Amino acid sequence: MTLITTPTLTKSTPRTPRTVRNCLVHQKSSTGNSICRSKAKIPAQMLHLQGSQMLQMLEKSLRKGLPESLKVYGTVFHMNQGNPFKLKALVDKWPDFTTVVVCPQEQEMVDDSDHYTNTYQIYSKDPENCQELLGAPEVINWKQHLQIQSSQSSLNERIQHLAATKSFQVEQTQCFLYMSFDTVKKLIPSLLDVRNLPPGDGKPKAINQEMFKLSSLDVTHAALVNKFWSFGGNEKSQRFIERCIQNFPTFCLLGPEGTPVSWSLMDQTGELRMAATMPEYRRHSLVSHLLRAQIQALEKFNFPMYSHVDRANHAMRKVCFKLSFVPMPVDWNQWKCEPL
């Protein structure tokens, strides 16, 4: 394995998503970009935003909804950086949308049992009245195992009721949501109330840099990451991890034997995820050191830095405070939905 001091990053060139085939109606926005209604695929109340200008407008608008829009904002941000996961953005109207649903292109969701791929990010300015929209089979494929993710806990009642009408069982996971200090300062400075600031100074405890070398992961390390990921441990999760490694920057610390002993990745929403340290190397501040290096590198590219932590994971909560992560006034939510 080739060792590097800092993982190499390059700015992705934004590219315009391909036009959906079989478009029945095209509307032109003031920017000249197409809003496409796909024939027999997207219901009349949903519009498929296409073109870099429209997605950039969506990103700008979602920024005004932070922190409630964070999960969708992070996803759209990376759609504007090349869209490596080939996602699409649907809105109920444009430009004054109420609800946004981001999900993979239909041709990507070919495995009905793969909820890692069949994942939907949702943000709504009116969560109490979006159930009918989310129930449309052309918006969410309720014939598949799927996941819904959002920074809005207020969607829970609607999703639970909707799943019941579709004969689905739902497993909700709710976690604390954190954002790096510099990202908050840039995107939501109003949250930097002195009373809410974490006590950490942002500097982790020093590590032996002769013994532990900063590097990056490759796809051969996916099995290792999968083994320690609380949401993983199966074949489909490993394929998802491989895709994350191939499409987003990864960071790891190599131990004395030249193999990863601590690591952190990013998912399709740009969230820092799957961070872990081998049991025999824990309590040495390795993950703190690694996360700080990751955040410093990625913030140079204006990536929004955020992550969730399980409520029971007190060790990682301490790491977040030490690194001056700011707790968000909203939660990280995931609904895993499976047909009965």
C-alpha positions in Angstrom: 0.0 0.0 0.0 1.3 3.5 -0.9 1.4 5.8 2.1 0.5 9.4 1.7 0.7 12.3 4.1 -2.7 13.7 3.2 -5.3 12.1 0.9 -5.3 13.7 -2.5 -8.5 15.6 -3.3 -9.6 17.2 -6.5 -12.6 19.4 -7.1 -15.3 17.7 -9.1 -16.5 19.5 -12.1 -20.3 20.0 -11.8 -22.1 18.3 -14.6 -25.6 18.4 -15.8 -27.7 15.3 -15.2 -28.8 13.5 -18.3 -32.2 14.3 -19.6 -34.8 11.7 -18.6 -36.0 9.7 -21.6 -39.6 9.7 -22.7 -40.4 13.2 -21.3 -44.0 14.0 -21.9 -43.9 17.7 -20.9 -41.0 20.1 -20.5 -41.4 23.4 -18.7 -38.8 26.1 -19.0 -37.7 28.0 -15.9 -36.4 31.5 -16.0 -32.9 30.0 -16.1 -33.7 28.1 -19.3 -33.3 24.7 -17.6 -35.8 22.0 -18.1 -38.3 20.7 -15.5 -39.3 17.3 -16.7 -42.4 15.2 -16.1 -41.4 11.7 -17.0 -44.1 9.8 -18.9 -45.9 7.3 -16.5 -43.1 7.7 -14.0 -43.5 11.0 -12.0 -47.0 12.1 -11.0 -48.5 15.4 -12.0 -47.7 16.9 -8.6 -44.0 16.2 -8.8 -41.3 17.8 -11.0 -37.9 16.4 -11.8 -35.3 19.2 -11.7 -32.7 19.0 -14.4 -29.8 21.2 -15.3 -27.0 22.5 -13.1 -28.5 26.0 -12.7 -31.8 24.6 -11.3 -29.9 22.3 -8.9 -27.8 25.2 -7.7 -30.9 27.2 -7.1 -32.3 24.3 -5.1 -29.2 24.1 -3.0 -29.3 27.8 -2.3 -33.0 27.5 -1.3 -32.4 24.5 0.9 -29.7 26.4 2.7 -32.4 28.8 4.0 -34.1 25.8 5.6 -31.1 24.6 7.7 -30.8 22.8 10.0 -34.1 21.0 9.2 -33.1 20.6 5.6 -29.5 19.4 6.4 -29.7 15.9 5.1 -31.3 17.0 1.8 -29.0 20.0 1.5 -25.9 17.9 1.9 -27.2 15.5 -0.8 -27.9 18.3 -3.3 -24.6 19.9 -2.6 -22.8 16.8 -3.8 -25.2 16.4 -6.8 -23.8 19.8 -7.8 -20.3 18.4 -7.5 -20.7 15.7 -10.2 -23.5 13.6 -8.7 -21.4 10.5 -8.3 -24.4 8.4 -7.0 -26.6 9.4 -10.0 -29.4 10.8 -7.8 -32.4 12.8 -8.9 -34.3 15.7 -7.2 -38.1 15.8 -7.2 -40.1 18.8 -6.1 -43.9 19.4 -5.8 -43.6 22.8 -7.5 -40.9 25.2 -8.7 -39.4 27.5 -7.7 -41.6 27.9 -4.6 -41.4 24.2 -3.6 -42.9 22.8 -0.4 -41.4 19.3 -0.5 -38.2 17.8 -1.9 -37.5 14.2 -2.4 -34.0 13.0 -3.5 -33.5 9.4 -4.6 -31.6 7.3 -7.0 -32.5 7.1 -10.7 -35.0 4.3 -11.3 -32.3 2.2 -13.2 -30.2 2.2 -10.1 -32.8 0.7 -7.9 -32.9 -2.7 -9.5 -32.7 -4.9 -6.3 -36.0 -4.8 -4.4 -34.3 -6.0 -1.2 -31.4 -3.5 -1.2 -32.5 -0.7 1.2 -29.0 0.8 1.2 -29.5 1.8 -2.5 -33.3 2.3 -2.3 -32.9 5.3 0.0 -34.9 8.6 -0.1 -33.9 11.9 1.5 -36.8 14.1 2.3 -37.4 17.7 3.4 -40.8 19.4 3.6 -41.8 22.9 4.7 -45.2 21.4 5.5 -44.5 17.9 6.9 -48.0 17.6 8.3 -49.5 17.5 4.8 -47.0 15.6 2.6 -48.3 12.1 3.2 -50.3 11.8 0.0 -47.3 13.0 -2.0 -45.0 10.4 -0.3 -47.5 7.7 -0.8 -47.5 8.0 -4.6 -45.8 4.9 -6.0 -44.0 7.1 -8.6 -42.3 9.1 -5.9 -41.5 6.2 -3.5 -41.5 2.6 -4.7 -43.5 0.9 -1.9 -42.9 -2.5 -3.5 -39.2 -2.4 -2.3 -37.3 -2.6 0.9 -36.3 1.0 1.4 -35.0 3.7 3.7 -36.1 7.2 4.3 -33.7 9.7 5.8 -34.5 13.2 7.1 -33.5 15.8 9.6 -37.1 16.3 10.4 -38.6 14.2 13.3 -42.0 15.7 12.5 -42.2 13.4 9.5 -42.4 10.3 11.8 -46.1 10.2 12.3 -46.8 10.6 8.6 -44.3 7.9 7.6 -45.5 5.5 10.2 -49.1 6.0 9.1 -48.2 5.7 5.5 -46.2 2.5 6.1 -49.2 1.0 7.9 -51.5 1.7 5.0 -48.9 0.0 2.6 -48.5 -3.0 5.0 -44.9 -2.1 5.8 -43.1 -2.5 9.1 -40.9 0.4 10.1 -37.8 0.6 12.2 -37.0 4.2 13.1 -33.5 5.2 14.2 -33.1 8.6 15.8 -29.6 10.0 16.6 -28.0 13.2 17.7 -26.9 15.4 14.8 -23.7 17.4 14.8 -22.1 19.9 12.5 -18.5 21.1 12.5 -17.9 24.6 14.0 -16.6 26.1 10.8 -19.6 24.7 8.7 -22.0 26.2 11.3 -20.2 29.5 11.2 -20.5 29.6 7.4 -24.0 28.2 6.9 -26.0 28.8 10.1 -24.1 31.4 12.2 -27.3 32.1 14.2 -26.7 28.8 16.0 -23.4 30.0 17.5 -24.9 31.1 20.7 -22.3 31.2 23.5 -24.5 29.0 25.6 -24.6 26.3 23.0 -20.9 26.2 22.1 -19.1 22.9 22.9 -16.4 23.1 25.5 -13.7 21.5 23.3 -10.8 23.4 21.8 -10.9 21.5 18.5 -7.5 19.9 19.1 -7.4 16.2 19.8 -4.7 14.5 21.9 -1.4 14.0 20.1 -0.7 10.6 18.6 2.5 8.8 17.6 2.8 9.8 14.0 5.7 7.5 13.4 3.5 4.5 14.3 0.2 5.8 12.7 0.3 7.1 9.2 -2.6 9.1 7.5 -3.8 7.5 4.3 -6.9 6.6 2.4 -9.0 3.4 1.9 -9.5 1.4 -1.3 -12.3 -1.0 -2.1 -10.4 -4.0 -0.7 -11.0 -2.4 2.8 -14.8 -2.4 2.4 -15.1 -5.8 4.2 -13.3 -4.4 7.2 -15.4 -1.3 7.4 -18.6 -3.4 6.9 -17.6 -5.6 9.8 -17.6 -2.7 12.3 -20.5 -0.6 10.8 -23.5 -0.8 13.1 -25.9 -0.6 10.1 -23.9 -3.1 8.0 -22.5 -6.6 8.3 -24.1 -8.0 5.2 -23.4 -8.4 1.5 -25.6 -5.4 0.4 -24.1 -3.1 2.9 -20.6 -4.0 1.7 -21.5 -3.1 -1.9 -22.8 0.2 -0.6 -19.5 0.8 1.3 -17.5 -0.1 -1.8 -19.5 2.5 -3.8 -18.8 5.2 -1.1 -15.1 4.4 -1.2 -15.0 4.7 -5.0 -16.9 8.0 -5.1 -16.0 10.0 -2.1 -12.8 10.9 -0.2 -11.9 8.4 2.5 -9.5 8.8 5.4 -7.7 6.2 7.6 -4.8 5.7 9.9 -2.5 2.8 9.1 -1.0 0.9 12.0 2.4 -0.6 12.5 1.6 -3.4 10.1 0.5 -1.0 7.3 -3.2 -1.9 7.5 -6.1 0.4 8.5 -6.7 0.7 12.3 -9.0 3.7 12.2 -11.1 5.1 9.4 -13.9 7.4 8.3 -16.0 7.6 5.1 -18.7 9.7 3.5 -22.0 8.6 2.2 -24.1 9.8 -0.8 -25.4 12.7 1.3 -21.9 14.0 2.1 -22.3 13.0 5.8 -19.3 11.7 7.7 -20.1 8.1 8.4 -18.9 4.6 9.4 -16.0 5.9 11.5 -14.5 3.2 13.6 -11.3 2.1 15.3 -10.0 -1.5 15.7 -10.7 -2.6 19.3 -7.0 -3.1 20.2 -6.2 0.5 19.2 -9.1 2.3 21.0 -8.5 4.8 23.8 -5.6 6.3 21.9 -7.4 9.3 20.4 -7.0 7.9 16.9 -10.5 8.6 15.6 -10.3 12.2 17.0 -7.0 12.8 15.2 -8.4 11.2 12.0 -11.7 13.2 12.0 -9.9 16.4 12.5 -7.6 15.7 9.6 -10.6 14.8 7.5 -12.6 17.9 8.4 -9.6 20.2 7.8 -9.0 18.7 4.3 -12.6 18.7 3.2 -13.6 22.1 4.4 -11.0 23.5 2.0 -13.4 22.4 -0.7 -16.4 24.0 1.1 -17.9 20.6 1.9 -20.6 20.8 4.6 -19.2 18.7 7.5 -21.8 17.0 9.6 -22.4 13.6 11.2 -24.8 11.7 13.5 -24.0 9.9 16.7 -26.0 7.2 18.4 -27.6 8.5 21.6 -25.9 5.6 23.6 -22.4 6.2 22.0 -21.0 8.3 24.8 -17.4 7.9 23.6 -18.2 9.4 20.1 -20.2 12.2 21.8 -17.1 13.1 23.8 -15.1 13.1 20.5 -17.6 15.5 19.0 -17.4 17.9 21.9 -13.6 17.7 21.9 -13.5 18.6 18.2 -15.9 21.5 18.8 -18.7 20.0 16.8 -21.9 21.9 17.4 -25.0 19.9 18.4 -28.0 20.6 16.1 -31.4 21.5 17.5 -32.8 18.7 15.2 -32.3 15.0 15.1 -30.9 12.6 12.5 -33.7 10.2 11.5 -33.8 7.0 9.4 -36.9 4.9 8.8 -36.1 1.4 7.5 -39.2 0.1 5.8 -39.8 -3.5 4.9 -43.0 -5.1 3.4 -44.8 -7.5 5.7 
